[in-house]
Amino acid sequence: MILVDEFCNYTRLRKVDIIKFDSEDDEKGVMVAKEIITDLKTDLSIYLYHKETHLWDTFLMISSLNSTYEIYLGHHINYPYETILYTSIK
C-alpha cells in the first residue's frame, strides 16, 4: 500500500482534482493525503456513515489542514448511512 501523498510525490503529480474517501470506520484515514489537502487544495468527498462523531471530527480535521475549504454535507438517499462531506476551494 502507498499513501496518496507518497504516490503524488513519486509521480510528480502536481494537480489532483478530487479525492473520494470511504475510510471504513477510520475517518483519520484522510491523513494519508495530508500534503495534498494542505498544499494542492484538492476537492474532497468523504463518506461519513460509521459513527455520529465522524461528522464533527472530520470537519475539524479538514478545517485544521486547510482553512480555505468550503465544507458541505450531502445526504443522497433515505438511508442513514449515506452522508458525505464535500469540500471545495473558496
MDTraj code that builds the backbone (N, CA, C; nanometers):
import mdtraj as md
import numpy as np

residues = "MET ILE LEU VAL ASP GLU PHE CYS ASN TYR THR ARG LEU ARG LYS VAL ASP ILE ILE LYS PHE ASP SER GLU ASP ASP GLU LYS GLY VAL MET VAL ALA LYS GLU ILE ILE THR ASP LEU LYS THR ASP LEU SER ILE TYR LEU TYR HIS LYS GLU THR HIS LEU TRP ASP THR PHE LEU MET ILE SER SER LEU ASN SER THR TYR GLU ILE TYR LEU GLY HIS HIS ILE ASN TYR PRO TYR GLU THR ILE LEU TYR THR SER ILE LYS".split()
xyz = np.array([
    [0.0845, -0.1166, 0.0000],
    [0.0000, 0.0000, 0.0000],
    [0.0900, 0.1242, 0.0000],
    [0.0412, 0.2299, -0.0650],
    [0.1157, 0.3543, -0.0719],
    [0.0222, 0.4695, -0.0346],
    [0.0733, 0.5659, 0.0390],
    [-0.0062, 0.6829, 0.0751],
    [-0.0293, 0.7694, -0.0482],
    [-0.1408, 0.8367, -0.0521],
    [-0.1717, 0.9253, -0.1640],
    [-0.0612, 1.0293, -0.1787],
    [-0.0184, 1.0871, -0.0680],
    [0.0901, 1.1855, -0.0722],
    [0.2167, 1.1265, -0.1343],
    [0.2521, 1.0042, -0.0955],
    [0.3722, 0.9396, -0.1491],
    [0.3590, 0.9159, -0.2992],
    [0.2414, 0.8713, -0.3422],
    [0.2180, 0.8475, -0.4843],
    [0.2347, 0.9768, -0.5640],
    [0.1765, 1.0853, -0.5155],
    [0.1848, 1.2130, -0.5861],
    [0.3287, 1.2644, -0.5909],
    [0.4018, 1.2460, -0.4828],
    [0.5430, 1.2864, -0.4826],
    [0.6254, 1.2002, -0.5779],
    [0.6039, 1.0693, -0.5751],
    [0.6791, 0.9764, -0.6593],
    [0.6544, 1.0024, -0.8079],
    [0.5289, 1.0299, -0.8435],
    [0.4933, 1.0511, -0.9842],
    [0.5027, 1.1978, -1.0257],
    [0.5387, 1.2826, -0.9292],
    [0.5475, 1.4279, -0.9517],
    [0.4136, 1.4861, -0.9980],
    [0.3094, 1.4268, -0.9510],
    [0.1746, 1.4744, -0.9815],
    [0.1517, 1.6039, -0.9042],
    [0.1171, 1.7085, -0.9719],
    [0.1022, 1.8397, -0.9087],
    [-0.0405, 1.8903, -0.9072],
    [-0.1326, 1.8140, -0.9643],
    [-0.2720, 1.8548, -0.9610],
    [-0.3595, 1.7307, -0.9444],
    [-0.4461, 1.7364, -0.8456],
    [-0.5430, 1.6309, -0.8211],
    [-0.6773, 1.7006, -0.8086],
    [-0.7713, 1.6675, -0.8957],
    [-0.8999, 1.7380, -0.8966],
    [-0.9864, 1.7044, -0.7766],
    [-1.0006, 1.5766, -0.7465],
    [-1.0865, 1.5350, -0.6352],
    [-1.0372, 1.4009, -0.5814],
    [-1.0521, 1.3843, -0.4524],
    [-1.0227, 1.2559, -0.3882],
    [-1.1485, 1.2122, -0.3147],
    [-1.1865, 1.0876, -0.3360],
    [-1.3014, 1.0287, -0.2662],
    [-1.2464, 0.9347, -0.1595],
    [-1.2909, 0.9566, -0.0361],
    [-1.2507, 0.8709, 0.0753],
    [-1.3716, 0.7935, 0.1257],
    [-1.3588, 0.6644, 0.1324],
    [-1.4537, 0.5820, 0.2052],
    [-1.3681, 0.5065, 0.3051],
    [-1.3544, 0.5651, 0.4210],
    [-1.2492, 0.5240, 0.5132],
    [-1.2834, 0.4034, 0.5989],
    [-1.4014, 0.3470, 0.5798],
    [-1.4379, 0.2243, 0.6517],
    [-1.4103, 0.2341, 0.8013],
    [-1.4741, 0.3302, 0.8642],
    [-1.4712, 0.3469, 1.0099],
    [-1.3417, 0.4061, 1.0628],
    [-1.2634, 0.4679, 0.9773],
    [-1.1425, 0.5346, 1.0249],
    [-1.1263, 0.6659, 0.9494],
    [-1.2055, 0.7655, 0.9873],
    [-1.2026, 0.8927, 0.9172],
    [-1.0674, 0.9627, 0.9279],
    [-0.9853, 0.9217, 1.0222],
    [-0.8498, 0.9764, 1.0283],
    [-0.7672, 0.9280, 0.9101],
    [-0.8201, 0.8343, 0.8346],
    [-0.7549, 0.7882, 0.7122],
    [-0.7341, 0.8994, 0.6113],
    [-0.8061, 1.0084, 0.6275],
    [-0.7873, 1.1247, 0.5411],
    [-0.6431, 1.1740, 0.5499],
    [-0.5763, 1.1460, 0.6586],
    [-0.4394, 1.1923, 0.6787],
    [-0.3425, 1.1315, 0.5769],
    [-0.3824, 1.0280, 0.5042],
    [-0.2948, 0.9716, 0.4008],
    [-0.2736, 1.0704, 0.2868],
    [-0.3543, 1.1757, 0.2837],
    [-0.3418, 1.2777, 0.1793],
    [-0.3220, 1.4161, 0.2408],
    [-0.2548, 1.4202, 0.3521],
    [-0.2376, 1.5460, 0.4254],
    [-0.1711, 1.6541, 0.3403],
    [-0.0635, 1.6194, 0.2704],
    [0.0061, 1.7189, 0.1878],
    [-0.0828, 1.7687, 0.0744],
    [-0.1563, 1.6801, 0.0128],
    [-0.2442, 1.7197, -0.0966],
    [-0.3529, 1.8135, -0.0455],
    [-0.4104, 1.7806, 0.0679],
    [-0.5154, 1.8643, 0.1254],
    [-0.4589, 2.0010, 0.1643],
    [-0.3390, 2.0013, 0.2191],
    [-0.2783, 2.1253, 0.2663],
    [-0.2234, 2.2095, 0.1516],
    [-0.1505, 2.1475, 0.0598],
    [-0.0772, 2.2222, -0.0423],
    [-0.1502, 2.2346, -0.1759],
    [-0.2072, 2.1264, -0.2249],
    [-0.2686, 2.1290, -0.3574],
    [-0.4141, 2.1720, -0.3552],
    [-0.4729, 2.1742, -0.2372],
    [-0.6115, 2.2192, -0.2216],
    [-0.7071, 2.1408, -0.3116],
    [-0.6968, 2.0119, -0.3024],
    [-0.7796, 1.9206, -0.3789],
    [-0.9190, 1.9131, -0.3201],
    [-1.0211, 1.9077, -0.4052],
    [-1.1571, 1.8861, -0.3561],
    [-1.1673, 1.7455, -0.2987],
    [-1.2539, 1.7306, -0.1997],
    [-1.2684, 1.6031, -0.1304],
    [-1.4139, 1.5596, -0.1263],
    [-1.4330, 1.4315, -0.1216],
    [-1.5629, 1.3692, -0.0992],
    [-1.5385, 1.2586, 0.0033],
    [-1.5873, 1.2793, 0.1262],
    [-1.5559, 1.1880, 0.2364],
    [-1.6852, 1.1285, 0.2908],
    [-1.6976, 0.9979, 0.2849],
    [-1.8167, 0.9296, 0.3337],
    [-1.8110, 0.9199, 0.4856],
    [-1.9193, 0.9620, 0.5510],
    [-1.9229, 0.9720, 0.6979],
    [-2.0401, 0.8927, 0.7541],
    [-2.0333, 0.7654, 0.7550],
    [-2.1529, 0.6932, 0.7969],
    [-2.1289, 0.5834, 0.8993],
    [-2.0217, 0.5886, 0.9691],
    [-1.9958, 0.4822, 1.0655],
    [-2.0314, 0.5195, 1.2085],
    [-2.0007, 0.6416, 1.2480],
    [-2.0306, 0.6863, 1.3840],
    [-2.0739, 0.8321, 1.3788],
    [-2.1576, 0.8710, 1.4742],
    [-2.2061, 1.0096, 1.4773],
    [-2.0911, 1.1082, 1.4919],
    [-1.9883, 1.0709, 1.5648],
    [-1.8768, 1.1628, 1.5908],
    [-1.7922, 1.1899, 1.4662],
    [-1.8012, 1.1045, 1.3659],
    [-1.7186, 1.1230, 1.2468],
    [-1.7488, 1.2545, 1.1757],
    [-1.8726, 1.2970, 1.1786],
    [-1.9095, 1.4216, 1.1119],
    [-1.8288, 1.5378, 1.1699],
    [-1.8356, 1.5559, 1.2989],
    [-1.7668, 1.6679, 1.3633],
    [-1.6153, 1.6492, 1.3610],
    [-1.5684, 1.5302, 1.3925],
    [-1.4239, 1.5045, 1.3947],
    [-1.3610, 1.5297, 1.2580],
    [-1.4270, 1.4849, 1.1539],
    [-1.3737, 1.5026, 1.0189],
    [-1.3762, 1.6492, 0.9787],
    [-1.4833, 1.7186, 1.0122],
    [-1.4916, 1.8621, 0.9851],
    [-1.3744, 1.9362, 1.0500],
    [-1.3492, 1.9082, 1.1764],
    [-1.2391, 1.9745, 1.2481],
    [-1.1030, 1.9404, 1.1874],
    [-1.0849, 1.8149, 1.1506],
    [-0.9580, 1.7718, 1.0946],
    [-0.9320, 1.8404, 0.9602],
    [-1.0311, 1.8422, 0.8733],
    [-1.0157, 1.9051, 0.7417],
    [-0.9937, 2.0550, 0.7577],
    [-1.0685, 2.1176, 0.8459],
    [-1.0530, 2.2616, 0.8695],
    [-0.9141, 2.2954, 0.9211],
    [-0.8571, 2.2087, 1.0028],
    [-0.7228, 2.2358, 1.0559],
    [-0.6153, 2.2187, 0.9489],
    [-0.6395, 2.1322, 0.8508],
    [-0.5413, 2.1106, 0.7442],
    [-0.5462, 2.2206, 0.6386],
    [-0.6666, 2.2709, 0.6131],
    [-0.6806, 2.3719, 0.5085],
    [-0.8019, 2.4587, 0.5383],
    [-0.7758, 2.5796, 0.5869],
    [-0.8858, 2.6692, 0.6259],
    [-0.9523, 2.7373, 0.5071],
    [-0.9034, 2.7135, 0.3864],
    [-0.9637, 2.7768, 0.2687],
    [-1.0776, 2.6949, 0.2086],
    [-1.1038, 2.5789, 0.2644],
    [-1.2129, 2.4957, 0.2131],
    [-1.3495, 2.5497, 0.2540],
    [-1.4443, 2.5417, 0.1611],
    [-1.5853, 2.5500, 0.1966],
    [-1.6295, 2.4062, 0.2141],
    [-1.7040, 2.3799, 0.3198],
    [-1.7415, 2.2422, 0.3521],
    [-1.8930, 2.2292, 0.3449],
    [-1.9384, 2.1251, 0.2765],
    [-2.0808, 2.0985, 0.2564],
    [-2.1112, 1.9555, 0.2972],
    [-2.2357, 1.9318, 0.3325],
    [-2.2823, 1.7957, 0.3592],
    [-2.3834, 1.7563, 0.2536],
    [-2.3775, 1.6330, 0.2145],
    [-2.4766, 1.5784, 0.1232],
    [-2.5346, 1.4520, 0.1833],
    [-2.6611, 1.4314, 0.1602],
    [-2.7262, 1.3076, 0.2035],
    [-2.8162, 1.2672, 0.0881],
    [-2.7872, 1.1569, 0.0235],
    [-2.8429, 1.1276, -0.1077],
    [-2.9487, 1.0189, -0.1127],
    [-2.9881, 0.9696, 0.0003],
    [-3.0858, 0.8605, -0.0002],
    [-3.1532, 0.8560, 0.1370],
    [-3.2707, 0.8013, 0.1456],
    [-3.3393, 0.7853, 0.2746],
    [-3.2825, 0.6649, 0.3485],
    [-3.1611, 0.6755, 0.3819],
    [-3.0897, 0.5685, 0.4494],
    [-2.9840, 0.6375, 0.5348],
    [-2.9711, 0.6037, 0.6597],
    [-2.8848, 0.6827, 0.7491],
    [-2.7358, 0.6722, 0.7190],
    [-2.6979, 0.5897, 0.6249],
    [-2.5559, 0.5638, 0.6044],
    [-2.5006, 0.6225, 0.4754],
    [-2.5571, 0.7274, 0.4274],
    [-2.5088, 0.7869, 0.3030],
    [-2.4792, 0.9356, 0.3181],
    [-2.4252, 0.9772, 0.4295],
    [-2.3881, 1.1167, 0.4492],
    [-2.2454, 1.1370, 0.3988],
    [-2.2275, 1.2428, 0.3199],
    [-2.0986, 1.2693, 0.2578],
    [-2.0578, 1.4131, 0.2864],
    [-1.9337, 1.4321, 0.3271],
    [-1.8785, 1.5649, 0.3459],
    [-1.8016, 1.6005, 0.2183],
    [-1.8391, 1.7145, 0.1595],
    [-1.7717, 1.7624, 0.0382],
    [-1.6944, 1.8885, 0.0724],
    [-1.5830, 1.9071, 0.0067],
    [-1.5097, 2.0326, 0.0208],
    [-1.4884, 2.0922, -0.1173],
    [-1.4759, 2.2237, -0.1188],
    [-1.4315, 2.2918, -0.2398],
    [-1.3563, 2.4164, -0.1963],
    [-1.2691, 2.4627, -0.2821],
    [-1.1841, 2.5771, -0.2506],
    [-1.2672, 2.7040, -0.2573],
    [-1.2502, 2.7910, -0.1584],
    [-1.3227, 2.9191, -0.1556],
    [-1.2771, 3.0082, -0.2695],
])
top = md.Topology()
chain = top.add_chain()
for i, resn in enumerate(residues, 1):
    res = top.add_residue(resn, chain, resSeq=i)
    for name in ("N", "CA", "C"):
        top.add_atom(name, md.element.get_by_symbol(name[0]), res)
traj = md.Trajectory(xyz[None], top)
